């Protein structure tokens, strides 16, 4: 049997043919056990982590409390991962690297239709979209993201306008915001927090219409955001529902703490969010079982306007009732 490389553990020997002293031997054993313990601890920490992937944007409001106080579900600690695009989110789900994921409702339904069996856990946000402009603004109405939720809801709410009234020149919300501020656009559809930035920087801009709820509905809104979960989390559904209701209440009750936390985490730049931003986003978690009818109604609207957005069909009932007979 070959001799261990004692030098690798900080043990020196003047003569490699002479056995180390008892104290040196004990030092070797101690260091070996420490290395083994560290290895085991690292593996355990990773295996006891519940990965929560959240798109950067308004959805993060519902999770601010979890940044500094990660909850524990079963034996797993929830750890947040910020994702920059729906495409990156889909890649995480395909690789089975997310236990919970937060993304647009139409994306969640579309992925489920494609065989990604992450059922709906609930909806944390019911707002974010507003028509903004100046008094006596004229057409066109500027939007970005043809075929996305903002586009579909804007066209639905402003359905009496001809298609030529909408302009898709600007490709991102940031570009659209700059166009408004530079008066290259008079009227636009903006989501939070870009809306708050626009209103703060230009006092001539005002909210013209709330696009977040069906016409004539005074409260509530469209379930635009989805939290989906890995099937293995079904036994913890009630626990997760309770934790998410608590975190959404935190965002509403402690708006400044929520803003500070998200800015420290680098999710939003300083000054982007305000207490009004949070209010306008409709932060209010509701479980899947309680919103099935509203969600189906919303997805039917999406399918009517943009069938391909959902893969040309509504998700099966198991999307809402996973794990139930």
C-alpha positions in Angstrom: 0.0 0.0 0.0 1.4 3.4 -0.9 2.0 6.0 1.8 -0.4 8.9 2.1 0.9 12.3 0.9 1.3 13.9 4.3 2.6 17.1 2.8 -0.8 17.7 1.3 -2.3 17.9 4.8 0.5 20.1 6.2 2.5 17.3 7.8 6.2 17.3 7.2 8.6 14.4 7.7 12.4 14.7 7.6 12.6 11.2 6.4 10.0 9.7 4.3 11.0 6.2 5.5 10.3 7.1 9.1 6.7 6.9 10.4 5.3 10.2 11.6 5.0 10.9 15.3 1.8 10.2 17.1 0.9 13.9 17.2 1.5 14.2 13.5 -0.6 11.1 12.9 -3.5 12.6 14.9 -3.2 15.8 13.0 -3.5 13.9 9.8 -6.6 12.0 11.0 -8.2 15.3 12.2 -7.7 17.1 8.9 -9.0 14.1 7.0 -12.2 14.1 9.2 -12.6 17.8 8.7 -12.3 17.5 5.0 -14.8 14.6 5.0 -17.3 16.6 7.2 -17.1 19.6 4.9 -17.8 17.5 1.9 -20.8 15.9 3.5 -22.1 19.3 4.7 -21.8 20.8 1.2 -23.8 18.0 -0.3 -26.5 18.1 2.4 -26.9 21.9 1.9 -27.4 21.5 -1.8 -29.8 18.6 -1.4 -31.9 20.5 1.1 -32.5 23.5 -1.1 -35.8 24.4 -2.8 -34.9 26.4 -5.9 -37.3 29.2 -6.6 -36.8 30.9 -10.0 -38.4 34.3 -10.4 -38.4 36.6 -13.5 -36.8 40.0 -12.8 -39.7 42.4 -12.7 -42.9 43.1 -10.8 -43.2 39.4 -9.8 -40.2 39.9 -7.5 -42.5 42.0 -5.2 -44.2 38.9 -4.0 -40.8 37.4 -2.8 -39.0 40.3 -1.2 -39.5 38.9 2.3 -37.9 35.6 1.2 -34.6 37.3 0.2 -33.4 37.9 3.8 -35.7 35.4 5.5 -35.9 32.3 3.3 -38.7 30.1 4.5 -38.3 26.3 5.1 -40.7 23.9 3.4 -40.4 20.4 4.9 -36.6 20.1 5.3 -35.8 22.4 2.4 -34.8 26.1 2.5 -36.2 28.2 -0.3 -33.5 30.0 -2.3 -34.4 32.6 -4.9 -32.8 32.7 -8.4 -33.5 35.8 -10.5 -34.1 35.0 -14.2 -33.8 37.6 -17.0 -36.2 36.2 -19.6 -39.0 33.6 -20.2 -36.6 31.7 -22.5 -34.1 31.3 -19.6 -36.9 30.2 -17.3 -38.0 27.5 -19.8 -34.4 26.3 -20.0 -34.3 25.9 -16.2 -37.5 23.9 -16.2 -36.4 21.7 -19.1 -33.3 20.9 -17.1 -35.3 20.3 -14.0 -33.4 23.0 -12.1 -36.3 24.8 -10.6 -38.8 23.5 -8.0 -40.9 26.7 -8.1 -41.1 29.1 -11.0 -42.7 32.4 -11.5 -43.6 33.5 -15.0 -46.5 34.9 -17.1 -49.7 32.9 -16.9 -49.8 32.3 -20.7 -46.2 31.0 -20.6 -47.1 28.6 -17.8 -50.2 27.3 -19.6 -48.2 27.0 -22.9 -45.4 25.0 -21.2 -48.0 22.7 -19.6 -49.6 22.1 -22.9 -46.2 21.1 -24.3 -45.8 18.4 -21.7 -43.9 20.3 -19.0 -45.9 19.0 -16.1 -45.5 21.8 -13.6 -49.0 22.5 -12.4 -50.3 25.9 -11.3 -49.7 26.7 -7.6 -51.4 30.1 -7.6 -51.3 33.7 -8.8 -49.4 36.5 -6.9 -49.9 39.5 -9.1 -53.1 40.9 -10.7 -51.9 44.1 -12.3 -49.0 46.1 -13.8 -50.5 47.2 -17.2 -51.7 50.8 -17.8 -52.4 53.1 -20.7 -50.4 56.3 -20.1 -50.1 59.5 -22.1 -50.6 63.2 -22.2 -53.8 65.2 -22.3 -55.2 65.3 -25.8 -52.6 62.7 -26.9 -53.2 61.4 -30.4 -52.7 58.0 -32.0 -50.9 55.8 -32.5 -50.7 53.9 -29.2 -47.3 52.4 -28.7 -46.8 48.9 -27.4 -44.0 46.3 -27.4 -44.1 42.5 -27.5 -46.6 41.6 -30.2 -48.7 38.6 -29.1 -47.7 39.0 -25.4 -50.0 39.6 -22.5 -49.6 43.5 -22.6 -50.4 43.5 -26.3 -53.4 41.2 -26.0 -55.0 43.0 -23.0 -54.4 46.4 -24.6 -56.1 45.4 -27.8 -59.0 43.8 -25.9 -59.5 46.9 -23.7 -59.3 49.3 -26.6 -61.1 47.0 -29.1 -63.0 49.8 -30.8 -59.8 51.0 -32.4 -58.6 49.8 -35.8 -55.3 47.9 -36.0 -53.5 50.9 -37.5 -53.9 52.6 -34.1 -51.2 50.4 -32.6 -47.5 50.8 -33.2 -44.8 48.3 -32.3 -41.7 50.3 -33.3 -40.1 50.0 -29.9 -38.9 46.6 -28.9 -38.6 46.9 -25.1 -40.3 48.6 -22.2 -37.1 50.7 -21.6 -37.1 52.0 -25.2 -40.8 52.8 -24.9 -40.2 54.7 -21.7 -37.5 56.8 -23.3 -39.7 57.5 -26.3 -42.4 58.8 -23.9 -40.0 61.0 -22.0 -38.4 62.4 -25.2 -42.0 63.0 -26.6 -41.3 60.7 -29.5 -44.5 58.8 -28.3 -47.6 60.4 -26.9 -49.5 57.4 -25.7 -48.2 54.0 -24.7 -49.0 50.8 -22.7 -46.5 50.5 -19.8 -46.1 48.1 -17.0 -44.7 48.7 -13.6 -42.1 49.9 -12.6 -41.6 51.7 -15.9 -44.9 53.4 -15.4 -43.9 54.9 -12.0 -40.6 56.1 -13.6 -42.5 57.8 -16.4 -45.0 59.6 -14.1 -42.2 60.7 -11.8 -40.0 62.1 -14.5 -42.7 63.9 -16.5 -45.6 65.5 -14.7 -47.5 66.0 -18.0 -48.0 62.2 -18.3 -51.0 60.6 -16.6 -52.7 57.2 -16.4 -55.5 57.1 -19.0 -56.8 53.6 -18.5 -56.3 50.6 -16.2 -55.9 47.5 -18.4 -55.7 44.9 -15.6 -59.4 43.8 -15.2 -62.4 43.1 -17.4 -64.5 46.1 -18.4 -66.9 47.0 -15.6 -65.1 45.0 -12.9 -64.2 47.3 -10.0 -61.9 45.0 -8.1 -59.6 42.0 -8.8 -58.2 41.6 -12.2 -56.7 39.2 -14.7 -54.5 36.5 -13.3 -51.5 37.5 -15.4 -48.7 35.9 -13.3 -48.3 32.2 -12.4 -46.4 30.3 -9.8 -45.9 26.8 -10.9 -44.4 23.9 -8.9 -42.7 20.6 -9.4 -45.1 17.7 -8.9 -43.0 16.5 -5.9 -44.1 19.5 -4.0 -47.8 18.6 -4.0 -47.7 17.4 -0.4 -46.6 20.9 0.6 -49.1 22.9 -1.4 -51.0 24.2 1.6 -47.7 25.2 3.3 -46.6 27.0 0.2 -49.9 28.8 -0.2 -49.7 30.1 3.4 -46.1 31.3 2.9 -46.9 33.1 -0.3 -49.9 34.8 1.2 -47.7 36.0 4.0 -45.0 37.3 1.7 -47.5 39.2 -0.5 -49.0 40.8 2.7 -45.5 41.8 3.7 -45.1 43.6 0.3 -48.3 45.6 0.9 -47.8 46.4 4.6 -44.1 47.2 4.4 -43.6 48.8 1.0 -40.4 50.7 1.9 -38.8 47.6 3.4 -39.8 45.7 0.3 -38.3 48.3 -2.0 -35.0 48.5 0.0 -34.7 44.7 0.0 -35.1 44.4 -3.8 -32.7 47.3 -4.4 -30.1 45.7 -2.2 -30.5 42.4 -4.1 -30.0 44.2 -7.4 -33.4 43.2 -8.7 -34.4 46.9 -9.3 -32.2 50.0 -9.7 -32.5 52.6 -6.9 -35.5 54.9 -7.4 -37.4 52.6 -9.8 -40.0 51.4 -7.3 -42.4 53.4 -5.1 -45.2 52.5 -2.7 -47.6 53.4 -5.6 -45.8 50.9 -7.8 -46.6 48.1 -5.4 -50.2 49.2 -5.1 -50.7 49.3 -8.8 -49.3 45.8 -9.3 -52.1 44.2 -7.3 -49.9 42.0 -5.1 -52.2 39.4 -3.7 -51.5 35.7 -3.7 -54.5 33.4 -4.3 -54.2 29.6 -4.7 -54.9 27.7 -7.9 -58.1 26.1 -6.6 -59.6 29.5 -5.8 -58.9 31.1 -9.1 -59.6 28.3 -11.6 -62.7 30.0 -13.1 -61.0 33.4 -13.4 -57.9 31.8 -14.9 -59.8 29.8 -17.5 -61.7 32.9 -18.5 -58.4 34.8 -18.9 -56.9 32.0 -20.9 -60.0 31.8 -23.1 -59.5 35.5 -23.8 -55.9 34.9 -24.8 -56.8 31.9 -27.0 -59.4 34.0 -28.8 -57.0 36.8 -29.5 -53.8 34.8 -30.0 -54.4 31.0 -30.3 -50.7 30.2 -30.7 -49.8 31.8 -27.4 -51.2 28.8 -25.7 -50.4 26.2 -28.3 -53.9 26.5 -29.7 -55.6 24.9 -26.7 -56.5 25.4 -23.0 -54.5 23.4 -20.4 -56.2 20.3 -19.0 -57.9 20.4 -15.6 -54.9 18.8 -14.0 -53.1 22.1 -14.5 -55.3 23.4 -11.7 -56.0 20.2 -9.7 -52.8 18.3 -9.7 -52.6 15.6 -7.1 -56.4 15.6 -6.5 -58.8 12.8 -7.5 
